């Protein structure tokens, strides 16, 4: 009765609710949020099914697809997917029915609502362990599910986050801002605070469902990072599992601002409610990781570095009036100085980058201008930092890249008093 | 003859004294009302100034771009200006109330007109403020979007949007206060139409190559992949 009530509160459709009730209870639930992923979803669902049959043949399992109004038949592909002969092995058998249910939560995609749908379904089905899989992870293997779900299902972990083998220049926002800042603030060395694949316990799911302010804008975008931070703030047991290669996804420059909104916006907005937690933390602690913590591949990529630097310089020049409201005079002057340097001498140092990010966080907190404008204004500066990261690591080994990231993390930790000072209005 | 002049003068003097005696209490009332009005207006000014400082109105007006306009016109801060405005409107209102006690022919009507005009003036000022706020917000949004999309001349685009919104707001304000209503409306229509036509022609002639390039990149597969470079994947 309680579950039905909370599911009703989360506005699940009657049809979806009916399908969930007919499933009964499950041990494991795998959620797949989608929106027009027909090109990639087939092999991913096959891999999920194969993973479940191989590693969890005795468990009651369900695959839940939360779709944001796909027009390319994605939900049908999820529900009707069947494991191909090439994937089927002799070890694969099932003792129970594998349920696949699809529901359309809205006519347009909203990550937070998709997660909420999956969490509501997990709560209703009393799932002990849940995993969320990105519909874009085409390199997913059957092992991924075991790596994510076992620590929750067989051990007592509440949240399992992934680590990957990535190209050294992939995920620059993660390596240059999200990972170091989350680590410095919350004291946990989580490599992927914004995970596209992760697993969690039923109790953490229920906690997030009740605690999270779903009515807020940020709950609709950036819920993944909020989920991680909620687990840290709630003192839940967190670990990491190495999954394998994370495919390089081709992006457009226009993707940067939405990515900043989803991640940096969510991180900045978490600072206010969690002030008592992060303001008292010093240093950072590693968290248990199964497999490698992070691996880098070094194959060459054709990246237009000049464009990055030009967009940084243009941004610094054109957005001067905006930066004057956000940044301190000394930081702005330093940015203006480096924007005039040529490619060879240009360097956006760790200290300057950390100062910039912390000042942006404070400007966001104090709403000196529209918060969305604060996030948008960070984009050109991030490009400048990305340029420096590319230049510093262009000839470096995987170890050098790791060392550089570690150096940045330590700078974020070292300069945390600067953030606190500005936050409290002392600087 | 002499007695007649003295009698007329005495009569005039008596009438003047009578008239003065008749109007003196009213003048005293006027002075009292004006003094009380000054005290009330001063109190209102103090209260309003404190409230505006508390809600950081100056910051709001700065982000709206109103502060820059005020400083360019050598005017005080928005908080100070609004407080002074309220002070003068309140005091003037009291003075006019006192003047109406004098019973001067035709003045009552003008005073009534003034009081009827006050709400319109207030709405006009409110429109102006929120208009400037909107102009500041949208011009900044356009500036950020243009910079992040790597468009040429982002500041020009931002200023153009700000100007269009301000012109539009001014035309609304003038219409509200009834100053040159028709003239402003026609002038705005002509100016806005001219700007739009100018932009259409400019973009039509100046942007045809860009439009072709955009369409080719979007719809012709061969051209789309030509010279493509990897973009950084932020996540």
Interface residues (C-beta under 8 A of the other chain):
Chain A: X169 X170 X171 X172 X173 X174 X194 X196 X248 X249 X250 X251 X252 X253 X254 X255 X256 X257 X259 X260 X263 X301 X302 X303 X304 X307 X308 X311 X314 X315 X318 X319 X322 X325 X368 X369 X370 X373 X376 X377 X379 X380 X382 X386
Chain B: X59 X63 X137 X140 X141 X143 X144 X145 X146 X147 X148 X149 X150 X154 X155 X229 X230 X231 X232 X233 X234 X235
